[in-house]
């Protein structure tokens, strides 16, 4: 390969690597401009931000572009048009899909470990740290004999 051709190829590779840096985070789907009822669309977007997409799992229902997410938004819209409150819609979704659909699952025996796990692990780690410090403090230290003291002095004088 000619030396003059390396620079354009390298530039092309670098640009291809840098292009993802220009990407924006997926914005929640806003209320549709041609929507029948903008109030329901605003309620839908607000509610969908607190619900998890069952396909993407780490993305809100509002920001997901999965087909199932679109179906769920359509179903929520239908429930809202039928006069259901936000709590009733959430109750319907959790009954049908479980607590996994919620980003903030309720505090109940099934989710205790989820809520208390970080505190539990922090307590275990803190207890292990305290025990290690106590053992280190209580460990008997052997006095230095003349031979070890001379070796340490020699090492200190070298530097």
KETILUM-291465 format. One record per atom (N, C-alpha, C, O): x, y, z; atom name; chain; residue in three letters. Coordinates in steps of 0.02 Angstrom, whole numbers. Each point is the difference from the previous one (the first is absolute). Layout:
X|Y|Z|CA|A|ALA
...
***
This chain:
43|-59|0|N|A|UNK
-43|59|0|CA|A|UNK
45|62|0|C|A|UNK
50|3|35|O|A|UNK
-70|45|-74|N|A|UNK
39|62|-6|CA|A|UNK
-7|40|65|C|A|UNK
-53|1|31|O|A|UNK
108|34|-12|N|A|UNK
-3|40|62|CA|A|UNK
-52|56|-3|C|A|UNK
-27|17|52|O|A|UNK
12|10|-109|N|A|UNK
-48|54|-6|CA|A|UNK
-72|-23|11|C|A|UNK
-43|41|14|O|A|UNK
29|-106|-19|N|A|UNK
-68|-28|8|CA|A|UNK
-16|-17|72|C|A|UNK
-58|-11|17|O|A|UNK
107|9|26|N|A|UNK
-11|-19|70|CA|A|UNK
-38|55|37|C|A|UNK
-44|-14|39|O|A|UNK
61|77|-52|N|A|UNK
-32|55|36|CA|A|UNK
-75|3|-12|C|A|UNK
-37|7|49|O|A|UNK
12|-11|-110|N|A|UNK
-73|1|-10|CA|A|UNK
-35|-59|33|C|A|UNK
-55|7|27|O|A|UNK
85|-65|-31|N|A|UNK
-30|-59|31|CA|A|UNK
-2|8|76|C|A|UNK
-50|-15|32|O|A|UNK
105|39|-3|N|A|UNK
2|12|72|CA|A|UNK
-51|52|20|C|A|UNK
-33|-8|52|O|A|UNK
27|61|-90|N|A|UNK
-49|52|14|CA|A|UNK
-71|-28|-3|C|A|UNK
-42|16|43|O|A|UNK
28|-57|-92|N|A|UNK
-66|-31|-7|CA|A|UNK
-15|-45|60|C|A|UNK
-56|2|26|O|A|UNK
104|-40|-4|N|A|UNK
-10|-44|59|CA|A|UNK
-12|41|62|C|A|UNK
-45|-15|40|O|A|UNK
84|68|-30|N|A|UNK
-9|42|59|CA|A|UNK
-68|34|0|C|A|UNK
-32|5|52|O|A|UNK
10|19|-110|N|A|UNK
-67|31|-4|CA|A|UNK
-55|-51|15|C|A|UNK
-49|16|33|O|A|UNK
57|-77|-58|N|A|UNK
-50|-52|13|CA|A|UNK
-3|-17|74|C|A|UNK
-53|-15|26|O|A|UNK
110|18|8|N|A|UNK
1|-14|72|CA|A|UNK
-32|57|39|C|A|UNK
-33|-12|50|O|A|UNK
42|74|-73|N|A|UNK
-25|59|37|CA|A|UNK
-74|14|-13|C|A|UNK
-31|35|40|O|A|UNK
2|-61|-93|N|A|UNK
-70|15|-15|CA|A|UNK
-49|-19|55|C|A|UNK
-47|38|13|O|A|UNK
55|-95|22|N|A|UNK
-47|-15|54|CA|A|UNK
-1|52|56|C|A|UNK
-49|5|36|O|A|UNK
102|33|-30|N|A|UNK
2|52|52|CA|A|UNK
-51|55|-15|C|A|UNK
-20|37|46|O|A|UNK
-1|-30|-108|N|A|UNK
-49|51|-18|CA|A|UNK
-72|-23|12|C|A|UNK
-47|40|-6|O|A|UNK
38|-104|21|N|A|UNK
-67|-27|9|CA|A|UNK
-31|29|64|C|A|UNK
35|11|49|O|A|UNK
-100|0|-50|N|A|UNK
-36|24|59|CA|A|UNK
-37|-57|33|C|A|UNK
-12|-52|-30|O|A|UNK
-5|63|93|N|A|UNK
-39|-50|36|CA|A|UNK
-70|-2|-29|C|A|UNK
-28|51|-21|O|A|UNK
0|-111|20|N|A|UNK
-68|-7|-27|CA|A|UNK
-48|39|44|C|A|UNK
-6|-12|60|O|A|UNK
-30|58|-91|N|A|UNK
-48|41|36|CA|A|UNK
-66|-38|5|C|A|UNK
-18|-36|-46|O|A|UNK
-19|45|101|N|A|UNK
-65|-32|5|CA|A|UNK
-45|24|-57|C|A|UNK
3|58|-22|O|A|UNK
-45|-103|0|N|A|UNK
-46|20|-53|CA|A|UNK
-47|53|26|C|A|UNK
-37|-11|48|O|A|UNK
39|67|-79|N|A|UNK
-43|56|22|CA|A|UNK
-72|-12|-22|C|A|UNK
-14|-46|-39|O|A|UNK
-29|88|64|N|A|UNK
-70|-5|-20|CA|A|UNK
-5|9|-76|C|A|UNK
33|43|-29|O|A|UNK
-73|-83|0|N|A|UNK
-7|3|-72|CA|A|UNK
-35|64|-21|C|A|UNK
-49|19|32|O|A|UNK
74|16|-83|N|A|UNK
-31|63|-20|CA|A|UNK
-71|-10|-27|C|A|UNK
-41|45|7|O|A|UNK
27|-102|-36|N|A|UNK
-67|-12|-28|CA|A|UNK
-43|-42|47|C|A|UNK
-49|-31|-21|O|A|UNK
68|29|84|N|A|UNK
-36|-42|49|CA|A|UNK
-71|27|10|C|A|UNK
-13|60|-5|O|A|UNK
-32|-106|20|N|A|UNK
-69|19|11|CA|A|UNK
-7|43|63|C|A|UNK
-36|50|0|O|A|UNK
72|-70|53|N|A|UNK
-6|35|64|CA|A|UNK
70|14|28|C|A|UNK
32|-47|25|O|A|UNK
-8|109|-29|N|A|UNK
68|14|25|CA|A|UNK
7|-11|75|C|A|UNK
56|-14|23|O|A|UNK
-109|20|16|N|A|UNK
4|-12|72|CA|A|UNK
17|-73|13|C|A|UNK
42|-16|42|O|A|UNK
-75|-29|-78|N|A|UNK
14|-72|9|CA|A|UNK
70|-16|-23|C|A|UNK
35|-41|30|O|A|UNK
-13|73|-83|N|A|UNK
68|-11|-25|CA|A|UNK
52|22|52|C|A|UNK
51|-33|10|O|A|UNK
-63|90|23|N|A|UNK
46|23|52|CA|A|UNK
0|-47|59|C|A|UNK
53|-16|28|O|A|UNK
-112|-8|-8|N|A|UNK
-4|-50|54|CA|A|UNK
37|-63|-19|C|A|UNK
35|-30|40|O|A|UNK
-44|9|-102|N|A|UNK
33|-61|-25|CA|A|UNK
75|6|4|C|A|UNK
34|-45|23|O|A|UNK
-7|101|-47|N|A|UNK
73|10|0|CA|A|UNK
26|2|72|C|A|UNK
51|-30|15|O|A|UNK
-86|65|29|N|A|UNK
22|4|70|CA|A|UNK
-2|-68|33|C|A|UNK
47|-18|37|O|A|UNK
-99|-21|-49|N|A|UNK
-7|-66|30|CA|A|UNK
51|-48|-31|C|A|UNK
29|-41|36|O|A|UNK
-19|45|-101|N|A|UNK
45|-46|-35|CA|A|UNK
73|11|21|C|A|UNK
40|-46|-8|O|A|UNK
-23|104|32|N|A|UNK
69|12|24|CA|A|UNK
15|-40|63|C|A|UNK
58|-15|14|O|A|UNK
-109|-2|25|N|A|UNK
9|-39|61|CA|A|UNK
-9|-74|-10|C|A|UNK
4|-39|48|O|A|UNK
-17|18|-110|N|A|UNK
-10|-71|-15|CA|A|UNK
58|-26|-41|C|A|UNK
29|37|-40|O|A|UNK
-12|-100|51|N|A|UNK
57|-31|-34|CA|A|UNK
-24|-35|-63|C|A|UNK
-53|-31|-1|O|A|UNK
92|37|-52|N|A|UNK
-15|-37|-61|CA|A|UNK
16|-73|13|C|A|UNK
55|-16|23|O|A|UNK
-101|-28|-37|N|A|UNK
10|-71|14|CA|A|UNK
49|-33|-48|C|A|UNK
28|-53|16|O|A|UNK
-16|84|-73|N|A|UNK
48|-27|-48|CA|A|UNK
70|27|14|C|A|UNK
48|-38|6|O|A|UNK
-43|104|1|N|A|UNK
65|33|9|CA|A|UNK
25|-8|72|C|A|UNK
61|-4|10|O|A|UNK
-104|1|38|N|A|UNK
12|-11|71|CA|A|UNK
38|56|35|C|A|UNK
-10|10|59|O|A|UNK
53|26|-94|N|A|UNK
36|54|33|CA|A|UNK
-19|67|-30|C|A|UNK
37|48|5|O|A|UNK
-95|-46|-36|N|A|UNK
-23|61|-33|CA|A|UNK
-73|11|20|C|A|UNK
-37|-48|9|O|A|UNK
19|110|-3|N|A|UNK
-70|14|19|CA|A|UNK
-46|-16|-58|C|A|UNK
21|-3|-58|O|A|UNK
-83|-7|75|N|A|UNK
-51|-13|-51|CA|A|UNK
-8|60|-46|C|A|UNK
-18|-7|-58|O|A|UNK
30|67|85|N|A|UNK
-7|61|-40|CA|A|UNK
55|6|-53|C|A|UNK
-13|25|-55|O|A|UNK
73|-48|70|N|A|UNK
55|8|-46|CA|A|UNK
13|-60|-45|C|A|UNK
42|3|-45|O|A|UNK
-78|-58|56|N|A|UNK
13|-61|-38|CA|A|UNK
-34|3|-69|C|A|UNK
-55|27|-8|O|A|UNK
89|-57|-40|N|A|UNK
-28|-3|-67|CA|A|UNK
-19|-72|-18|C|A|UNK
-14|-15|-58|O|A|UNK
14|-30|107|N|A|UNK
-18|-70|-12|CA|A|UNK
-74|-5|-17|C|A|UNK
-41|42|20|O|A|UNK
24|-93|-58|N|A|UNK
-70|-9|-20|CA|A|UNK
-45|-12|60|C|A|UNK
-56|25|3|O|A|UNK
81|-64|46|N|A|UNK
-40|-12|60|CA|A|UNK
-12|64|39|C|A|UNK
-54|10|28|O|A|UNK
104|34|-26|N|A|UNK
-8|64|35|CA|A|UNK
-53|43|-34|C|A|UNK
-40|32|33|O|A|UNK
39|-33|-99|N|A|UNK
-52|38|-36|CA|A|UNK
-69|-29|14|C|A|UNK
-49|37|8|O|A|UNK
45|-104|-4|N|A|UNK
-64|-32|16|CA|A|UNK
-22|18|71|C|A|UNK
-59|13|12|O|A|UNK
106|-12|35|N|A|UNK
-17|18|69|CA|A|UNK
-23|72|5|C|A|UNK
-48|16|35|O|A|UNK
82|29|-71|N|A|UNK
-22|70|0|CA|A|UNK
-70|7|-29|C|A|UNK
-41|38|24|O|A|UNK
28|-76|-76|N|A|UNK
-67|1|-31|CA|A|UNK
-52|-26|50|C|A|UNK
-55|27|5|O|A|UNK
73|-80|31|N|A|UNK
-46|-29|50|CA|A|UNK
-12|49|58|C|A|UNK
-56|7|24|O|A|UNK
110|26|-2|N|A|UNK
-7|50|54|CA|A|UNK
-45|57|-24|C|A|UNK
-43|24|37|O|A|UNK
54|-2|-98|N|A|UNK
-41|54|-28|CA|A|UNK
-74|-20|-1|C|A|UNK
-43|40|16|O|A|UNK
29|-103|-34|N|A|UNK
-69|-25|-2|CA|A|UNK
-30|-1|70|C|A|UNK
-58|19|10|O|A|UNK
98|-41|40|N|A|UNK
-25|-1|69|CA|A|UNK
-14|71|25|C|A|UNK
-49|11|35|O|A|UNK
92|36|-53|N|A|UNK
-9|69|22|CA|A|UNK
-62|30|-32|C|A|UNK
-38|37|31|O|A|UNK
27|-52|-95|N|A|UNK
-60|25|-34|CA|A|UNK
-63|-30|29|C|A|UNK
-54|30|-3|O|A|UNK
60|-90|33|N|A|UNK
-57|-33|32|CA|A|UNK
-14|29|69|C|A|UNK
-48|-20|33|O|A|UNK
90|69|-11|N|A|UNK
-13|33|63|CA|A|UNK
39|-28|59|C|A|UNK
-13|19|57|O|A|UNK
60|-64|-69|N|A|UNK
40|-29|55|CA|A|UNK
51|52|24|C|A|UNK
28|38|-39|O|A|UNK
-17|-39|105|N|A|UNK
50|45|30|CA|A|UNK
69|-31|-10|C|A|UNK
7|-57|-21|O|A|UNK
45|97|35|N|A|UNK
68|-25|-6|CA|A|UNK
12|-60|45|C|A|UNK
33|-48|-20|O|A|UNK
-59|50|81|N|A|UNK
8|-56|47|CA|A|UNK
-34|-63|-26|C|A|UNK
26|-55|7|O|A|UNK
-84|63|-38|N|A|UNK
-35|-58|-28|CA|A|UNK
38|-29|-59|C|A|UNK
2|-61|-9|O|A|UNK
28|104|-31|N|A|UNK
40|-23|-57|CA|A|UNK
61|-39|25|C|A|UNK
16|-53|-26|O|A|UNK
17|81|77|N|A|UNK
59|-34|29|CA|A|UNK
-21|-67|31|C|A|UNK
35|-50|-7|O|A|UNK
-91|49|41|N|A|UNK
-24|-62|30|CA|A|UNK
-14|-52|-54|C|A|UNK
16|-59|8|O|A|UNK
-45|80|-64|N|A|UNK
-14|-46|-55|CA|A|UNK
66|-28|-28|C|A|UNK
5|-60|-12|O|A|UNK
44|104|2|N|A|UNK
64|-23|-29|CA|A|UNK
38|-46|47|C|A|UNK
30|-49|-22|O|A|UNK
-30|65|87|N|A|UNK
36|-44|47|CA|A|UNK
-36|-66|9|C|A|UNK
31|-51|13|O|A|UNK
-97|52|-18|N|A|UNK
-37|-64|4|CA|A|UNK
16|-44|-60|C|A|UNK
6|-61|6|O|A|UNK
2|93|-63|N|A|UNK
12|-38|-61|CA|A|UNK
73|-19|-10|C|A|UNK
15|-55|-22|O|A|UNK
32|101|39|N|A|UNK
71|-11|-13|CA|A|UNK
43|-6|62|C|A|UNK
59|-15|-6|O|A|UNK
-86|25|65|N|A|UNK
38|-4|61|CA|A|UNK
34|66|18|C|A|UNK
-5|49|-36|O|A|UNK
39|-49|93|N|A|UNK
33|60|24|CA|A|UNK
59|21|-43|C|A|UNK
25|55|6|O|A|UNK
-2|-100|-50|N|A|UNK
57|15|-42|CA|A|UNK
-14|60|-46|C|A|UNK
47|34|-21|O|A|UNK
-109|-22|6|N|A|UNK
-18|56|-45|CA|A|UNK
12|67|34|C|A|UNK
3|52|-35|O|A|UNK
3|-51|100|N|A|UNK
10|63|37|CA|A|UNK
74|13|10|C|A|UNK
38|-46|17|O|A|UNK
-17|109|-26|N|A|UNK
69|18|16|CA|A|UNK
10|3|75|C|A|UNK
55|-12|24|O|A|UNK
-106|28|13|N|A|UNK
3|3|74|CA|A|UNK
-49|-51|28|C|A|UNK
-57|16|15|O|A|UNK
80|-79|-8|N|A|UNK
-46|-52|25|CA|A|UNK
-20|14|72|C|A|UNK
37|33|37|O|A|UNK
-97|-56|-16|N|A|UNK
-23|12|68|CA|A|UNK
42|-38|51|C|A|UNK
32|-50|-15|O|A|UNK
-33|75|76|N|A|UNK
36|-31|55|CA|A|UNK
-45|-55|30|C|A|UNK
-46|15|37|O|A|UNK
61|-77|-54|N|A|UNK
-39|-56|25|CA|A|UNK
48|-59|8|C|A|UNK
57|3|-24|O|A|UNK
-78|-57|57|N|A|UNK
47|-54|15|CA|A|UNK
39|-27|-61|C|A|UNK
58|-20|7|O|A|UNK
-88|20|-64|N|A|UNK
34|-26|-59|CA|A|UNK
57|47|-21|C|A|UNK
49|-24|-29|O|A|UNK
-54|88|43|N|A|UNK
50|49|-22|CA|A|UNK
43|26|57|C|A|UNK
37|48|-9|O|A|UNK
-42|-78|68|N|A|UNK
40|24|56|CA|A|UNK
74|-1|-16|C|A|UNK
36|48|14|O|A|UNK
-11|-103|-43|N|A|UNK
71|-4|-16|CA|A|UNK
20|53|-50|C|A|UNK
55|27|4|O|A|UNK
-99|-12|-50|N|A|UNK
14|52|-50|CA|A|UNK
10|68|35|C|A|UNK
47|37|-17|O|A|UNK
-90|-21|64|N|A|UNK
4|65|34|CA|A|UNK
52|1|55|C|A|UNK
35|50|8|O|A|UNK
-29|-104|30|N|A|UNK
46|-1|57|CA|A|UNK
68|-30|-16|C|A|UNK
46|4|41|O|A|UNK
-38|-33|-100|N|A|UNK
63|-32|-19|CA|A|UNK
60|47|4|C|A|UNK
50|-19|29|O|A|UNK
-54|79|-58|N|A|UNK
58|45|5|CA|A|UNK
19|17|72|C|A|UNK
59|3|17|O|A|UNK
-109|8|25|N|A|UNK
14|15|71|CA|A|UNK
31|-61|33|C|A|UNK
47|6|40|O|A|UNK
-72|-65|-55|N|A|UNK
26|-62|28|CA|A|UNK
72|-11|-20|C|A|UNK
42|-15|42|O|A|UNK
-27|24|-107|N|A|UNK
69|-10|-23|CA|A|UNK
47|54|27|C|A|UNK
58|-14|14|O|A|UNK
-82|74|-5|N|A|UNK
40|54|30|CA|A|UNK
15|-17|73|C|A|UNK
56|11|23|O|A|UNK
-105|-38|13|N|A|UNK
10|-20|70|CA|A|UNK
50|-57|5|C|A|UNK
43|0|44|O|A|UNK
-49|-50|-88|N|A|UNK
47|-56|2|CA|A|UNK
71|24|-15|C|A|UNK
48|-20|33|O|A|UNK
-41|63|-84|N|A|UNK
66|27|-16|CA|A|UNK
29|42|56|C|A|UNK
59|-5|15|O|A|UNK
-101|47|17|N|A|UNK
23|40|56|CA|A|UNK
21|-43|59|C|A|UNK
50|14|33|O|A|UNK
-90|-67|-19|N|A|UNK
18|-46|54|CA|A|UNK
65|-35|-13|C|A|UNK
41|-8|45|O|A|UNK
-29|-15|-107|N|A|UNK
63|-33|-17|CA|A|UNK
58|48|6|C|A|UNK
54|-19|23|O|A|UNK
-64|82|-42|N|A|UNK
53|50|6|CA|A|UNK
17|13|73|C|A|UNK
59|3|18|O|A|UNK
-110|4|25|N|A|UNK
12|11|72|CA|A|UNK
36|-59|30|C|A|UNK
47|9|39|O|A|UNK
-67|-70|-56|N|A|UNK
33|-60|27|CA|A|UNK
73|-3|-22|C|A|UNK
43|-19|39|O|A|UNK
-30|37|-101|N|A|UNK
69|-1|-25|CA|A|UNK
42|52|37|C|A|UNK
57|-14|19|O|A|UNK
-84|74|-8|N|A|UNK
37|51|37|CA|A|UNK
13|-22|72|C|A|UNK
55|13|26|O|A|UNK
-103|-45|7|N|A|UNK
10|-23|68|CA|A|UNK
53|-55|4|C|A|UNK
42|1|45|O|A|UNK
-44|-48|-92|N|A|UNK
51|-53|-1|CA|A|UNK
69|29|-11|C|A|UNK
48|-22|32|O|A|UNK
-43|71|-77|N|A|UNK
64|30|-14|CA|A|UNK
26|38|62|C|A|UNK
60|-1|15|O|A|UNK
-106|34|20|N|A|UNK
20|38|59|CA|A|UNK
20|-46|57|C|A|UNK
48|15|37|O|A|UNK
-84|-71|-29|N|A|UNK
13|-46|55|CA|A|UNK
55|-50|-15|C|A|UNK
20|-37|46|O|A|UNK
5|33|-106|N|A|UNK
51|-48|-18|CA|A|UNK
65|18|36|C|A|UNK
21|58|0|O|A|UNK
10|-108|31|N|A|UNK
63|15|35|CA|A|UNK
55|16|-52|C|A|UNK
6|-33|-51|O|A|UNK
33|83|67|N|A|UNK
55|19|-44|CA|A|UNK
64|-25|31|C|A|UNK
15|13|59|O|A|UNK
22|-49|-98|N|A|UNK
64|-26|25|CA|A|UNK
51|56|1|C|A|UNK
6|38|-48|O|A|UNK
31|-33|103|N|A|UNK
51|53|4|CA|A|UNK
56|-14|-50|C|A|UNK
16|-58|-14|O|A|UNK
14|111|-11|N|A|UNK
55|-8|-47|CA|A|UNK
63|-21|37|C|A|UNK
19|29|50|O|A|UNK
13|-80|-77|N|A|UNK
65|-19|30|CA|A|UNK
54|42|-34|C|A|UNK
-14|38|-47|O|A|UNK
74|-43|71|N|A|UNK
54|41|-24|CA|A|UNK
15|-11|-74|C|A|UNK
18|46|-37|O|A|UNK
-27|-108|14|N|A|UNK
14|-16|-69|CA|A|UNK
-49|34|-48|C|A|UNK
20|28|-51|O|A|UNK
-85|-30|68|N|A|UNK
-51|32|-42|CA|A|UNK
6|76|2|C|A|UNK
-10|34|-50|O|A|UNK
28|-8|109|N|A|UNK
9|73|6|CA|A|UNK
58|24|-42|C|A|UNK
-4|52|-32|O|A|UNK
59|-91|30|N|A|UNK
58|18|-41|CA|A|UNK
-18|-3|-74|C|A|UNK
22|43|-39|O|A|UNK
-62|-93|18|N|A|UNK
-19|-6|-70|CA|A|UNK
-45|59|-20|C|A|UNK
7|26|-55|O|A|UNK
-52|-5|99|N|A|UNK
-43|57|-14|CA|A|UNK
41|64|-5|C|A|UNK
-12|41|-44|O|A|UNK
59|-32|88|N|A|UNK
42|59|-1|CA|A|UNK
41|2|-64|C|A|UNK
10|53|-30|O|A|UNK
15|-111|8|N|A|UNK
39|-4|-61|CA|A|UNK
-42|20|-60|C|A|UNK
23|37|-44|O|A|UNK
-86|-61|41|N|A|UNK
-45|17|-55|CA|A|UNK
-17|75|-1|C|A|UNK
-5|30|-53|O|A|UNK
-3|-1|112|N|A|UNK
-15|71|4|CA|A|UNK
59|42|-21|C|A|UNK
-9|53|-30|O|A|UNK
68|-75|46|N|A|UNK
61|40|-17|CA|A|UNK
14|-4|-75|C|A|UNK
30|46|-28|O|A|UNK
-51|-101|-5|N|A|UNK
14|-7|-71|CA|A|UNK
-35|54|-40|C|A|UNK
27|25|-49|O|A|UNK
-86|-8|67|N|A|UNK
-40|47|-39|CA|A|UNK
16|69|23|C|A|UNK
-28|48|-26|O|A|UNK
***
